[in-house]
Amino acid sequence: MVSLLVNMAFSSFKKDQRGFALVAALLLVVVAGMVGVTVLQTTSTEIQISGHSKAEVQRLYWAEAGIAEARRRLRGAPSSGEPFIGDPMARANSQWSAYILTSDEWIPSADRAYRVQHTNYIPTSSSQTGTMVVANTVQPSLSFWAKIRHKTEFDAEQAGHRPATSHYADHDGNLRSHSLNNVGQVIYYGYPTPQAIQPVQFTGSSIPMGFPVEMITAAGGHDGAGPVIEVEVLRPPGPKVLAALYAKGPVTISGKSTITGHDTCQLASGLPPIYTNTSVAVAPGAFLQGAPMTTQIGPLALDLAQAVNILKSGATQITHDLNGQSSGSSTDFVTLYANTGLGSLTIRDSRGFGILLVDGNLILEGNVEWYGLLVSTGGMIMQGAGAGIMVQGAIWAGHVENPTGRWMLTYDSCKIKSALLTRPLRVWSWREVLE
């Protein structure tokens, strides 16, 4: 009897155990299903986030490509044949703006800072002042829009400029605040006063000795939904023009020389023919003119090595003398750079348009023509023959000698400007605009 009861109890226990195992298995299936659903949902969410992040990064790269293209297209001149973009006004227009587009479907509302007061040009190869919405990029495989405009006093005030916390040197005599309808003057980068030898951002009431500070805005995609980047870029103004000829050391001029500080293109004020920090010896037969007519010996010392270092960015490096060569053209100014060490670079019977930078000594021989800037950290020796040496622009050197031959130097602010317009623009500030 006892054995029967034990068997019955054991049989009941086994049935209960099988039921518990079934319930436990069902619970495990439910839990595993819930975990699977959670994993699938999490994976799907992460894939979506990854996709959005990838698209956001792609749009950011596109915006950066727009910034890069704008910087490149601000270099040169309309006549150079490059896809140049620039203010067509002789004096900078505070309302000038121009767009680079990658799509014919772009609409102004994509730019949340669009202003009807601006010129809103969409430049093409046939017109710098066109306004028809048309893709005008040199990167048609990408998707972005970019806008270029001059920095104004209103922009500086929006960034925090106040008389007590100055963002630029205010030389226009007007300290009142500005607005969207009255943006004030264009802010330049260069030399605000005759005494200044280091470039700064400034405004002024006269013809400025510098270039406008440019603001570039770019967004990835043409719909305005991507990240927006804004940068402030500066164009190197070159070394300060104190005279047609500047020398830190002594200047010796023979009797067959002509140096004039009057501006050939008549856009800038007249300058003295020569400015030096030491001494000048001029033979009686030399012809000097300018404003003033006499040479100037003064304390304003320029850092020529620094000027060369700034301007040589992107220059073509030359490692040998130039003899019977032509560099650049009247519509294609170039920049050449030579590091001679303790030696010299000789230019003989050659012609050039643009900027010639020499770390060391520069010798000009025979029949040489140069239009633009000549900068030598060492000595510059003029030894003309035949028609002689002719420079139209300006010269900066450690010291200057003219032992033999004929040579002529004429100050020309237009040639200097054309040469400097080819230089790369430097990024002053970068920020992502939070709309």
HELIX and SHEET records of a PDB file:
HELIX    1   1 VAL A    2  ARG A   73  1                                  72    
HELIX    2   2 PRO A   78  SER A   80  5                                   3    
HELIX    3   3 PRO A  108  ALA A  110  5                                   3    
HELIX    4   4 GLU A  153  GLN A  158  1                                   6    
HELIX    5   5 LEU A  304  LEU A  311  1                                   8    
HELIX    6   6 SER A  413  LEU A  420  1                                   8    
SHEET    1   A 5 SER A  97  LEU A 101  0                                        
SHEET    2   A 5 PHE A 144  HIS A 150 -1                                        
SHEET    3   A 5 GLU A 214  GLY A 220 -1                                        
SHEET    4   A 5 VAL A 228  LEU A 234 -1                                        
SHEET    5   A 5 ARG A 426  VAL A 433 -1                                        
SHEET    1   B 4 ALA A 169  HIS A 171  0                                        
SHEET    2   B 4 VAL A 200  GLY A 204  1                                        
SHEET    3   B 4 TYR A 188  GLY A 190 -1                                        
SHEET    4   B 4 GLY A 210  PRO A 212 -1                                        
SHEET    1   C 6 VAL A 280  VAL A 282  0                                        
SHEET    2   C 6 VAL A 251  ILE A 253  1                                        
SHEET    3   C 6 ARG A 351  THR A 404  1                                        
SHEET    4   C 6 LEU A 245  ALA A 247  1                                        
SHEET    5   C 6 ILE A 274  THR A 276  1                                        
SHEET    6   C 6 GLN A 296  ILE A 297  1                                        
SHEET    1   D 4 VAL A 280  VAL A 282  0                                        
SHEET    2   D 4 VAL A 251  ILE A 253  1                                        
SHEET    3   D 4 ARG A 351  THR A 404  1                                        
SHEET    4   D 4 SER A 326  SER A 327  1                                        
SHEET    1   E 5 VAL A 280  VAL A 282  0                                        
SHEET    2   E 5 VAL A 251  ILE A 253  1                                        
SHEET    3   E 5 ARG A 351  THR A 404  1                                        
SHEET    4   E 5 VAL A 334  ARG A 348  1                                        
SHEET    5   E 5 THR A 316  GLN A 317  1                                        
SHEET    1   F 6 VAL A 280  VAL A 282  0                                        
SHEET    2   F 6 VAL A 251  ILE A 253  1                                        
SHEET    3   F 6 ARG A 351  THR A 404  1                                        
SHEET    4   F 6 TRP A 407  TYR A 411  1                                        
SHEET    5   F 6 SER A 257  THR A 260  1                                        
SHEET    6   F 6 PHE A 287  GLN A 289  1                                        
SHEET    1   G 5 VAL A 280  VAL A 282  0                                        
SHEET    2   G 5 VAL A 251  ILE A 253  1                                        
SHEET    3   G 5 ARG A 351  THR A 404  1                                        
SHEET    4   G 5 VAL A 334  ARG A 348  1                                        
SHEET    5   G 5 LEU A 322  ASN A 323  1                                        
END                                                                             
